[in-house]
Amino acid sequence: MPIDLLLTNARLVLPGVGVSPGSVAVDEQGRIAAVLAPGVTLPAQRVVDCGERWLMPGLIDSHV
């Protein structure tokens, strides 16, 4: 079964690791399910080229 959404050419922020430019992220049911190496493609219903935009986890203020 093909993947719902494939986000390509993204600058992915990986907490504790750093930034991975040109990454490919697999979105399943609204969540990032996997991160692939730059240039890797899989069959998907929809492919979005992020144009080197930043993709990062949600920010939560837990100081309170």
N, CA, C and O of each residue as an XYZ file, in Angstrom:
256
protein
N       0.844     -1.187      0.000
C       0.000      0.000      0.000
C       0.883      1.241      0.000
O       1.829      1.320      0.783
N       0.591      2.211     -0.863
C       1.433      3.410     -0.896
C       1.267      4.258      0.361
O       0.266      4.170      1.073
N       2.262      5.064      0.602
C       2.282      5.977      1.732
C       1.317      7.124      1.444
O       1.136      7.502      0.287
N       0.692      7.683      2.491
C      -0.235      8.802      2.314
C       0.472     10.038      1.780
O       0.045     10.613      0.779
N       1.557     10.455      2.443
C       2.230     11.712      2.108
C       3.730     11.556      2.284
O       4.194     11.031      3.296
N       4.479     12.011      1.304
C       5.933     11.989      1.348
C       6.426     13.427      1.229
O       6.141     14.101      0.239
N       7.162     13.900      2.229
C       7.702     15.262      2.233
C       9.162     15.173      1.825
O       9.967     14.566      2.531
N       9.512     15.773      0.690
C      10.877     15.683      0.181
C      11.578     17.034      0.274
O      10.928     18.071      0.400
N      12.904     17.014      0.210
C      13.733     18.207      0.174
C      13.469     19.139      1.360
O      13.318     20.348      1.185
N      13.415     18.567      2.568
C      13.154     19.347      3.779
C      14.409     19.449      4.632
O      15.233     18.535      4.653
N      14.549     20.562      5.332
C      15.592     20.694      6.355
C      14.968     20.204      7.649
O      14.240     20.939      8.316
N      15.249     18.992      7.990
C      14.612     18.348      9.132
C      15.421     18.574     10.395
O      16.615     18.277     10.430
N      14.780     19.097     11.434
C      15.423     19.312     12.727
C      15.192     18.065     13.564
O      14.054     17.701     13.860
N      16.286     17.415     13.941
C      16.215     16.217     14.763
C      16.755     16.556     16.152
O      17.965     16.719     16.311
N      15.885     16.664     17.162
C      16.346     17.029     18.504
C      17.445     16.094     19.003
O      17.325     14.872     18.923
N      18.501     16.683     19.512
C      19.621     15.904     20.027
C      20.593     15.437     18.962
O      21.657     14.908     19.281
N      20.238     15.628     17.695
C      21.092     15.187     16.591
C      21.581     16.371     15.776
O      22.776     16.486     15.503
N      20.672     17.248     15.387
C      21.018     18.410     14.577
C      20.071     18.570     13.411
O      18.921     18.133     13.465
N      20.558     19.199     12.355
C      19.750     19.455     11.164
C      20.200     18.534     10.044
O      21.394     18.385      9.787
N      19.241     17.926      9.388
C      19.521     17.039      8.269
C      18.949     17.659      6.999
O      17.754     17.523      6.739
N      19.791     18.350      6.189
C      19.275     18.999      4.980
C      18.919     17.993      3.900
O      19.549     16.941      3.781
N      17.896     18.328      3.109
C      17.495     17.483      1.987
C      16.804     16.202      2.383
O      16.734     15.268      1.584
N      16.292     16.133      3.593
C      15.677     14.908      4.096
C      14.336     14.608      3.445
O      13.696     15.472      2.845
N      13.938     13.357      3.588
C      12.641     12.896      3.124
C      11.910     12.348      4.345
O      12.430     11.485      5.052
N      10.696     12.858      4.588
C       9.921     12.418      5.741
C       8.657     11.715      5.266
O       8.002     12.159      4.323
N       8.323     10.615      5.930
C       7.130      9.839      5.605
C       6.055     10.205      6.617
O       6.246     10.030      7.820
N       4.923     10.714      6.134
C       3.815     11.107      6.996
C       2.727     10.048      6.902
O       2.230      9.756      5.815
N       2.363      9.481      8.029
C       1.268      8.518      8.088
C       0.294      8.968      9.159
O       0.656      9.059     10.332
N      -0.923      9.248      8.770
C      -1.997      9.680      9.661
C      -1.613     10.920     10.459
O      -1.908     11.008     11.651
N      -0.959     11.876      9.811
C      -0.633     13.138     10.452
C       0.602     13.141     11.321
O       0.871     14.138     11.991
N       1.360     12.063     11.334
C       2.577     11.975     12.139
C       3.748     11.530     11.275
O       3.583     10.752     10.335
N       4.930     12.032     11.605
C       6.131     11.601     10.893
C       6.446     10.177     11.347
O       6.758      9.946     12.515
N       6.364      9.238     10.428
C       6.562      7.833     10.755
C       7.996      7.373     10.499
O       8.468      6.425     11.126
N       8.688      8.048      9.574
C      10.054      7.657      9.240
C      10.774      8.821      8.577
O      10.156      9.693      7.967
N      12.084      8.813      8.711
C      12.939      9.794      8.041
C      13.892      9.020      7.148
O      14.572      8.101      7.603
N      13.938      9.391      5.879
C      14.778      8.695      4.912
C      15.935      9.582      4.488
O      15.888     10.801      4.653
N      16.951      8.977      3.953
C      18.119      9.717      3.464
C      17.714     10.595      2.278
O      16.763     10.275      1.565
N      18.428     11.692      2.067
C      18.148     12.554      0.920
C      18.173     11.775     -0.387
O      19.054     10.945     -0.614
N      17.194     12.054     -1.241
C      17.137     11.416     -2.554
C      16.384     10.103     -2.601
O      16.081      9.615     -3.690
N      16.071      9.516     -1.459
C      15.331      8.253     -1.432
C      13.858      8.546     -1.673
O      13.314      9.488     -1.097
N      13.216      7.767     -2.502
C      11.788      7.945     -2.749
C      11.055      6.630     -2.566
O      11.627      5.555     -2.749
N       9.804      6.723     -2.210
C       8.923      5.577     -2.054
C       7.608      5.898     -2.753
O       7.290      7.072     -2.945
N       6.838      4.883     -3.138
C       5.543      5.173     -3.745
C       4.640      5.859     -2.722
O       4.514      5.396     -1.589
N       4.018      6.958     -3.124
C       3.153      7.709     -2.218
C       1.968      8.260     -2.991
O       2.058      8.522     -4.190
N       0.849      8.433     -2.283
C      -0.335      9.022     -2.905
C      -0.097     10.489     -3.229
O      -0.599     10.998     -4.231
N       0.671     11.170     -2.377
C       0.962     12.590     -2.588
C       2.401     12.870     -2.198
O       2.853     12.425     -1.143
N       3.127     13.602     -3.032
C       4.514     13.979     -2.761
C       4.586     15.502     -2.743
O       4.134     16.164     -3.678
N       5.162     16.057     -1.666
C       5.300     17.506     -1.538
C       6.785     17.848     -1.457
O       7.496     17.357     -0.581
N       7.248     18.697     -2.379
C       8.621     19.193     -2.331
C       8.631     20.395     -1.398
O       8.007     21.412     -1.700
N       9.321     20.297     -0.281
C       9.336     21.355      0.737
C      10.225     22.535      0.344
O      10.209     23.562      1.022
N      10.990     22.411     -0.725
C      11.817     23.523     -1.190
C      12.807     23.998     -0.142
O      13.025     25.200      0.008
N      13.409     23.063      0.583
C      14.392     23.332      1.641
C      13.811     24.128      2.810
O      14.550     24.797      3.532
N      12.505     24.059      2.995
C      11.895     24.682      4.168
C      12.187     23.831      5.395
O      12.540     22.658      5.274
N      12.040     24.426      6.577
C      12.334     23.754      7.837
C      11.162     22.884      8.252
O      10.006     23.299      8.161
N      11.461     21.690      8.703
C      10.470     20.764      9.245
C      10.967     20.368     10.621
O      12.045     19.789     10.759
N      10.172     20.683     11.647
C      10.632     20.422     13.011
C       9.462     20.022     13.893
O       8.310     20.295     13.556
N       9.745     19.371     15.029
C       8.672     18.984     15.941
C       8.037     20.220     16.569
O       8.638     21.294     16.600
N       6.828     20.055     17.064
C       6.133     21.148     17.728
C       6.902     21.608     18.957
O       7.514     20.804     19.659
N       6.863     22.895     19.206
C       7.546     23.455     20.373
C       6.572     23.570     21.538
O       5.467     24.088     21.376
N       6.970     23.098     22.691
C       6.127     23.123     23.878
C       6.881     23.832     24.995
O       8.017     23.478     25.310
N       6.253     24.819     25.583
C       6.845     25.517     26.725
C       6.490     24.743     27.987
O       5.341     24.779     28.426
N       7.437     24.056     28.565
C       7.177     23.269     29.782
C       7.847     23.867     31.003
O       8.173     23.157     31.953
N       8.052     25.187     30.973
C       8.717     25.848     32.096
C       7.759     26.214     33.226
O       8.201     26.631     34.297
N       6.486     26.068     33.009
C       5.493     26.474     34.017
C       5.072     25.297     34.848
O       4.244     25.440     35.747
